[in-house]
Amino acid sequence: MIVSVVIPAYNEEKMIGKVVDGLKGKVSRITVVDDGSRDLTAEKARQAGAEVIRHCLNRGQGAALQTGIIYALNGGADFIVTFDADGQFLAEEIDLIVEPLLLGQVDVTLGSRFLDNKSDIPWEKLFILKIATWITNLYTGLKLTDIHNGFRGMSRRAAKLIQIRQDGMAHASEILEQIRKYNLKYLEVPVTIRYTDYSRLKGQKVSNSFRIIKDLLLSRFGR
């Protein structure tokens, strides 16, 4: 079984090497999609041993994920794990994401920072996440605790069905909408999110959350 990790990255030269190193030996292939970085992200990722794909322009995390997923499928991946480049996720928790897929229990696994008390979530982040989760659950009909978590896994079948069209951060909710559309079996898995000074600096701002909601509404009602 080939388990491929896809890491979208934009200006992550400080962390990408460490992230790739941590994943070695835990998965079959590691692919970093450099989304038009202006620093040494691509070089650092290659030096650490990852396969690297580059976007000439910064298109957004959704677009980078779609590029990486297509690449992984073309490379024969049986399962695909999406993983952030800023060091927030724990590589040792990959097994929690992959095991239900390997056992054939579900088509998609979704990491959640709210299923245990291991993540020390800043209050402003907690506020944004709770609002976004409520809105997304309302229009998708799913019952999830964490909808903007980039730590997720997909079977080959699910990865081929799900098509990410939202280039930006709204892709996370778009994926959930397609899980319902295709009646894919899913499971939330408890994962740990580390909030460091670096990740907080790189993270979503309150103002960006309103742009995400706008993108979702336009994608849903503008068809």
N, C-alpha and C positions, 0 to 999 in steps of 0.2 A: 504494500500500500504506500502510495506517494502522498505525503503530507507537505503541502507548500505553504509558506508564510509570505504574505504580501504586506509590505510596509510602505505606505505613502509618506513622503518626506519633503519638507520645504525648509531650506536654511537650517538644517539640523546637524551641521558639522561637529558640534560639540558633543552630541550624544549618540549619533548613529552608529559609530564604531562599537561602542559599548553595548548597544542594543543588539546588534548583529552577533557580537561575541557571545552574549548570553543565550542566544537561540541555537548556537552550534551544538550538534549532537542530539537535539530534541526534535528536530524535524528533518525532512528529506531535502528540501530546497528553501532558500531564503532569497526573496526578490525585493529589492528596494526600487520604488518608482520615485525618481527625483523629479519633482514637479516644478521645473524651471528655477531651481535654486540659484542664488547669486553668490554662494560660498562654495566650500569644498565638500559638500554633502556626498556627491557622486564618488569622488576620489576616496573619501574616508570609508564609504560603504564597500567599495571594491577592495580596498586594502584589508578590510575585516573579513572578506570572503564571500560577500553577497553578489548575486547577479544584479545588475543595475540597468534600468530602463530610464531614459530621460525624456521629459517633455521640454520642448524648446521654450515654451511659455508657461507661466504659472496659471494653471487652469482651475485648481481647487482640489480638495481632498477626494471628493466624489469621483472626479475624472481620473485621478491617479489610481484609485481603487479599481475602477473599471478596467483601466489599462493593465494593471497587475493581475486581475482575475482572468482576463482573456489570455494573457501570457502564461499563467499557471495552467489553465485548461489546455492550451496548445502544447504544453510541456508534459501532459499526461497526468496531471494531479488528480488524485482520487478524492482528496479533501483539501480545502483551502481555509487558512486561518488569517484573519486580518489583525494587524498589530500596529500600535502607534510608535512613532519614532522618537518621542520625547522622554522615554525612560519611565513612564508612569506605570506600565504593566510589568508583571513578574513573569519571566520566561518559564519558571517552574510550574506555573499554573496552566501551561499549554495542555497538559494531560487532562485537566478538568474540562477544557473546551472540546478536545478531540474524542475523548472516550465514548460519550453517547453517540457520536457519529460512527465510530468504528464498530460499535455494537449494533448499529442499525436501528437505534431507538428513535432517532429524529433525523430531520433533514438539515436543520439549522440549530446551532447553539448560540446563545446570546449572553455575554457577560453582564453581570449586574453587581454594582457596588453597594446595593441596598439589601442584599440577602444575608449579610453578616455585618459585624461592627468593626471590620478591619481597616476601613477607609476613613481617614479623618477629613471629612469633606468641609471645605470652607462654606460659611453660611450663604454667601452670595451665589456660589456655585450651586448649592443645594436648592436655593430659591428658584433659579433658572431651570434646573433639571426637573423639579417637581411640576412647574408650569408646563414645560415642554412635554413631559410624560403624560400629563392629564389631557392636553390637547390632542396628542398623537393617539392615545388610547381611544379617545372619543370618536375620531373619524376612521380609525382602522378597525375598531371593534376588538382589538387585542387587549389582553390584560397583563401589562408588563410593569415592572418596577423601575426600569432604567432603559431609556430609549436612545440616548446619545452616548453609547459606549462603543468604542471602536474595536474592542476585543470580542471577536465572534468567529464562528466556524461554519462552514457549509460543505455539504456533500457535493460531489461532482454534478449530480442532477440539479440540485438547488442553485448552484453557481451558474449553470447554463440557462436556467429559467430567469433568474434575477438580472435585470438590465438596469444599471445605474445611469440615469439621464441628468440628474441634478449634479452639476459640477462642484458645487459648494457643500457646506455642512448639512444642508437639508437632505442629503443622500441617506442619512441614517434613518430618518422617518420613511423615506421612499422605499428602502429595503423592507421595512416592516409592512408597508402597504402591499408589497408584492408577495410577502409571505402569506398574507391572508388571501390575496387574489388567486394564488396557485395552490392554496390549501396545503401548504407545507407544514410538516410537523416541526415544532420548535420547543426548546427548553431553555429557561434561564439558568445560568450557572453562576454561583458566587465567585467573584474575583476581587482582587485587591487593587486599589488605585492609590499610587503614591503621589501626594501633592508636595512637590519640592518648590523652591524659589524659582527654579528654571521652568518647570512645567506651568506654574502659575503665570509667569511672564508670557509664555507661549499660548496659554489657554484662551478660551472664548471670553470675550467681554460681554457685559450686559447688553450693550447696543447691538452686538452681532446677533443676539438671540431673536430680536425683532426682525432682522433681515431673514433669518432662517424660517420664521413663521410666515413671512411674506412669500418667500420662495415656495413653501409648501402649499399655500393657498393658491398661488398662481399656477403651480403644476397640477393641482387637483381640479380647479374650476376653469382653467384656461385651455382645456383640451378640446 
